[in-house]
Amino acid sequence: MIAFAPAALFLVLFGFGVLRDRRRFSNAVYLGLAVICLMFALLPVLGSAGDSGHPVLGLLVVAVLLGVPFLGALVLPVFLLANGVKMIRKEGRRPANLLSFLAGLGIFGLMGLLITAAATQSRGLAVVAGTILLIVGYVSFLFFCFVGYAFLYGRMQPRRDIDFVVVLGSGLIGGTKVPPLLASRLERARKVHEAQAARGNPPVLITSGGQGPDERLPESHAMADYLTGRGFPAEHITREDKSRTTEENLEYSKAIMSAAGPDYSCVIVTNNFHAFRAALMARKTGVNGQVVGSPTAAYFWPSATIREFVAVFLQHKLVNFTVCGLLALCGLFAWWLA
């Protein structure tokens, strides 16, 4: 039972973290550590059960020990490359659209480096490959913590009445038209508003988005027009038309909500791939509300999720670069010993 103590400890920390504020990246790390500790604790138990004549458990051990590494080393990069090609065909060759393709190439590149180091039996190359593998392992751990907790966060529903629904803006097509990505946010916001109105307290819906250099009107105005054109009551809409970034969306919307009452509560609506990072920013800017996500096309999700993770990783760059630097120093030390 002692082997399960670390998993239990991290699970308790995760539970307290969620109760305290679900909008913390530390919650994702605690959950990831709990899962890893549980896996290591279960492997000896499953192994002994398999040896004692339980073939199903034996197959489970084989799946964990062989199937998961195979999935990560081969299936995942193939999927990322295929998705990257589809993303480029549908969305163009902007840098943000290349992320899944580049991630797939990177995994295959690391595999090639490890195979070359083993084939040549070069100590120097082995140290370089091992150091890169350590850094990639750390970043991969954080990435899967991010993805796993973002999935859970997206399924946590607000537990109380709200005063505002804030819809985060995005770019307009042709400078005037709401794109499908933004339309999905507005439709989700409408549903949240209708659910709250059914309780007898209709919230104010804030469309948040300023005017970009290639846009003929502020995003918030196009968003409001989209809603009113589909029967949404105009008197329940407030337009925030100065913001240019997600952080400004939240800050300027917070000013509107705080002016109405300092004890306000809200729900923020964005796309599902963006929900967790928006929640982290909402906590940072002091907005009293949780974030819900709207559906996004499946092909768009991998690159968008990688982009969101990179942004969160850089938000904690001091800690993350310090850890990566220490891992690189370990590699240099191993090189010196070699």
C-alpha positions in Angstrom: 0.0 0.0 0.0 2.9 2.3 0.6 3.6 2.3 -3.2 0.2 4.0 -3.7 0.9 6.8 -1.2 2.5 9.3 -3.7 -0.5 8.9 -6.1 -2.9 9.4 -3.2 -1.0 12.5 -2.0 -1.0 14.1 -5.5 -4.7 13.2 -5.9 -5.6 15.0 -2.7 -3.6 18.0 -3.7 -5.4 18.0 -7.0 -8.8 17.8 -5.2 -7.9 20.7 -2.9 -6.6 22.7 -5.9 -9.8 22.3 -7.9 -11.9 23.3 -4.8 -9.8 26.3 -4.2 -9.7 27.5 -7.8 -10.1 25.3 -10.8 -8.3 27.9 -13.0 -4.8 26.9 -12.0 -2.2 25.1 -14.0 -0.9 23.4 -10.8 -4.1 21.4 -10.8 -3.0 19.9 -14.2 0.4 19.0 -12.8 -1.0 17.4 -9.7 -3.3 15.3 -11.8 -0.5 14.3 -14.1 1.8 13.3 -11.2 -1.0 11.3 -9.6 -1.6 9.3 -12.8 2.1 8.6 -13.3 2.6 7.6 -9.7 -0.5 5.3 -9.9 0.9 3.7 -13.1 4.2 2.9 -11.4 2.5 1.6 -8.3 0.2 -0.7 -10.4 2.8 -2.2 -12.6 4.4 -4.6 -10.0 0.9 -5.6 -8.9 -0.3 -6.3 -12.4 3.0 -8.1 -13.2 2.7 -10.4 -10.2 -1.0 -11.1 -11.1 0.0 -12.0 -14.6 2.7 -14.4 -13.4 0.2 -16.1 -11.1 -2.1 -17.3 -13.9 -4.3 -14.3 -14.8 -3.8 -13.9 -18.6 -6.0 -10.8 -18.9 -3.9 -8.9 -16.4 -0.8 -10.2 -18.1 -2.0 -8.8 -21.4 -2.8 -5.5 -19.7 0.8 -5.3 -18.5 2.1 -5.9 -22.0 -0.2 -3.2 -23.3 1.1 -0.7 -20.8 4.7 -1.6 -21.3 4.7 -2.0 -25.1 1.5 -0.5 -26.5 1.8 3.0 -25.0 5.4 3.6 -26.1 4.5 2.3 -29.6 1.6 4.6 -29.7 3.7 7.6 -28.7 6.6 6.7 -30.9 4.9 5.8 -34.1 1.1 6.4 -34.3 1.2 9.8 -32.7 3.8 11.4 -35.1 2.0 9.8 -38.1 -1.3 11.3 -36.9 0.4 14.7 -36.4 1.9 14.7 -39.9 -1.4 13.8 -41.5 -3.3 16.4 -39.5 -0.6 19.0 -40.4 -1.1 18.3 -44.1 -4.9 18.7 -43.7 -4.5 21.8 -41.7 -2.2 23.4 -44.3 -4.7 22.5 -47.1 -7.7 23.9 -45.3 -6.2 26.9 -43.4 -3.0 27.9 -45.4 0.7 27.9 -44.5 0.6 30.4 -41.6 3.1 29.5 -38.9 0.3 28.6 -36.4 -1.1 26.1 -38.9 2.3 24.3 -39.2 2.5 23.3 -35.5 1.1 19.7 -35.7 3.2 19.0 -38.8 6.4 20.3 -37.2 5.6 18.3 -34.0 5.3 15.1 -36.0 8.6 15.8 -37.8 10.3 16.5 -34.5 9.2 13.2 -33.0 10.5 11.3 -36.0 13.7 13.4 -35.9 14.3 12.4 -32.2 13.6 8.7 -33.0 16.2 9.0 -35.9 18.8 10.5 -33.5 18.3 7.8 -30.9 18.5 5.0 -33.5 21.7 6.6 -35.0 23.3 6.9 -31.5 22.6 3.2 -30.8 23.8 2.1 -34.2 27.1 4.1 -34.1 27.6 3.5 -30.4 28.9 7.0 -30.2 29.1 8.2 -26.6 28.9 11.9 -27.5 25.8 11.3 -29.8 24.2 9.2 -27.1 24.7 12.0 -24.5 23.2 14.6 -26.9 20.2 12.3 -27.7 19.7 11.5 -24.0 19.7 15.1 -23.1 17.3 16.1 -25.8 15.1 13.1 -24.7 15.1 14.4 -21.1 14.0 17.8 -22.1 11.4 16.5 -24.5 10.1 14.2 -21.8 9.7 17.1 -19.4 7.9 19.2 -22.0 5.7 16.2 -23.1 4.7 15.6 -19.5 3.5 19.2 -19.2 1.7 18.9 -22.5 -0.2 15.8 -21.6 -1.0 17.4 -18.2 -2.3 20.4 -20.1 -4.4 18.3 -22.5 -5.8 16.0 -19.8 -6.8 18.8 -17.4 -8.1 21.0 -20.2 -10.4 18.1 -21.2 -11.7 17.8 -17.6 -12.0 21.6 -17.2 -14.1 21.8 -20.3 -16.7 19.5 -18.7 -17.0 21.3 -15.4 -20.1 23.4 -15.5 -20.7 26.7 -13.5 -22.4 25.9 -10.3 -24.2 29.1 -9.6 -26.3 31.9 -11.1 -24.5 34.4 -13.3 -24.9 38.1 -14.1 -22.9 38.2 -17.3 -22.0 36.1 -20.3 -18.8 37.3 -22.0 -18.1 36.2 -25.6 -14.4 36.5 -26.6 -14.0 37.9 -30.2 -11.9 36.7 -33.1 -11.1 38.0 -36.6 -13.9 38.7 -39.1 -14.1 37.3 -42.6 -13.7 40.1 -45.2 -13.6 42.6 -42.3 -17.3 42.4 -41.6 -18.6 38.8 -41.5 -18.6 36.5 -38.4 -16.6 33.3 -39.3 -17.7 29.8 -38.2 -15.2 29.7 -35.3 -16.8 32.8 -33.8 -20.3 31.8 -34.7 -19.9 28.6 -32.6 -18.9 30.8 -29.6 -22.0 33.0 -30.1 -24.3 30.0 -30.4 -22.9 28.5 -27.2 -23.3 31.9 -25.4 -26.9 32.0 -26.5 -27.5 28.6 -24.9 -25.8 29.7 -21.7 -27.9 32.9 -21.7 -31.1 31.0 -22.3 -30.4 28.5 -19.5 -29.8 31.3 -17.0 -32.8 33.3 -18.3 -35.0 30.2 -17.6 -34.1 30.6 -14.0 -35.8 34.0 -14.0 -32.6 36.1 -14.0 -31.5 36.8 -17.6 -27.8 37.9 -17.7 -26.2 40.6 -19.8 -24.3 39.2 -22.8 -21.1 41.1 -23.5 -19.7 40.8 -27.0 -16.0 41.6 -26.6 -13.7 42.5 -29.5 -12.2 45.7 -31.0 -11.5 46.6 -34.6 -8.4 45.2 -36.3 -6.5 47.0 -39.0 -8.1 44.8 -41.7 -11.6 45.1 -40.3 -14.3 47.6 -41.2 -16.1 47.5 -37.9 -15.3 46.2 -34.4 -15.7 42.5 -33.8 -18.1 43.1 -31.0 -20.5 45.0 -33.3 -20.5 42.2 -35.9 -21.1 39.7 -33.0 -24.0 41.7 -31.7 -25.5 42.0 -35.2 -25.1 38.2 -35.7 -27.1 37.6 -32.5 -29.8 40.2 -33.0 -30.2 39.1 -36.6 -31.2 35.7 -35.2 -33.7 36.9 -32.8 -31.6 37.6 -29.7 -32.9 40.6 -27.7 -30.7 43.6 -28.3 -31.5 45.0 -24.8 -29.5 42.1 -23.3 -26.3 42.9 -25.2 -23.5 45.2 -24.2 -20.6 45.8 -26.6 -17.0 46.0 -25.5 -15.2 47.3 -28.6 -11.7 48.4 -27.6 -9.8 45.1 -26.9 -7.3 43.7 -29.3 -6.1 40.6 -27.4 -7.7 37.9 -25.2 -6.2 39.6 -22.1 -7.7 42.9 -23.1 -11.0 41.2 -23.8 -11.0 40.1 -20.2 -9.7 43.3 -18.7 -12.2 45.6 -20.5 -15.1 43.3 -19.9 -14.2 43.1 -16.2 -14.4 46.9 -16.1 -17.9 46.8 -17.5 -19.0 44.1 -15.1 -17.3 45.7 -12.0 -19.1 49.0 -12.8 -22.4 47.2 -12.6 -21.5 45.6 -9.3 -18.3 44.5 -7.6 -19.9 41.1 -6.6 -20.7 40.1 -10.1 -20.3 36.6 -11.5 -19.9 35.6 -15.1 -19.3 32.8 -17.7 -16.8 33.4 -20.4 -17.3 31.7 -23.8 -14.6 30.8 -26.3 -13.7 27.8 -28.4 -13.0 24.5 -26.5 -9.3 24.4 -27.4 -8.9 27.9 -25.9 -11.0 27.4 -22.8 -8.4 26.4 -20.3 -5.8 29.1 -21.3 -8.6 31.7 -21.2 -9.4 30.4 -17.7 -5.8 30.9 -16.6 -5.9 34.5 -18.0 -9.3 35.1 -16.3 -7.7 34.2 -13.0 -4.6 36.4 -13.8 -6.8 39.4 -14.6 -9.1 39.0 -11.6 -12.3 38.2 -13.5 -14.8 36.4 -11.3 -16.0 33.7 -13.7 -15.3 30.3 -15.3 -14.9 29.6 -19.0 -16.9 27.3 -21.2 -15.9 26.1 -24.7 -17.8 25.8 -28.0 -17.3 23.1 -30.6 -14.4 23.3 -33.0 -13.7 21.4 -36.2 -11.7 18.2 -35.4 -8.9 18.9 -37.8 -8.3 22.3 -36.2 -7.9 21.0 -32.7 -4.3 19.5 -32.7 -2.5 22.6 -34.0 -4.7 24.9 -31.9 -4.0 22.9 -28.8 -0.3 22.9 -29.4 -0.4 26.7 -29.9 -2.3 27.1 -26.6 0.2 24.9 -24.7 3.2 26.9 -26.1 1.5 30.1 -24.9 1.0 28.6 -21.4 4.5 27.2 -21.3 5.9 30.6 -22.1 3.8 32.2 -19.4 5.8 30.2 -16.9 9.0 30.5 -18.8 11.2 31.2 -15.7 10.3 27.9 -14.1 10.2 25.9 -17.4 13.4 27.3 -18.9 15.2 26.7 -15.5 14.2 23.1 -15.5 15.2 22.6 -19.1 18.5 24.3 -18.4 19.2 22.0 -15.4 18.4 19.0 -17.6 20.9 20.4 -20.3 23.5 20.8 -17.5 23.0 17.1 -16.6 23.7 16.3 -20.2 26.9 18.4 -20.2 28.0 16.7 -17.0 27.4 13.3 -18.6 29.4 14.4 -21.6 32.2 15.4 -19.3 32.1 12.0 -17.6 32.0 10.2 -20.9 
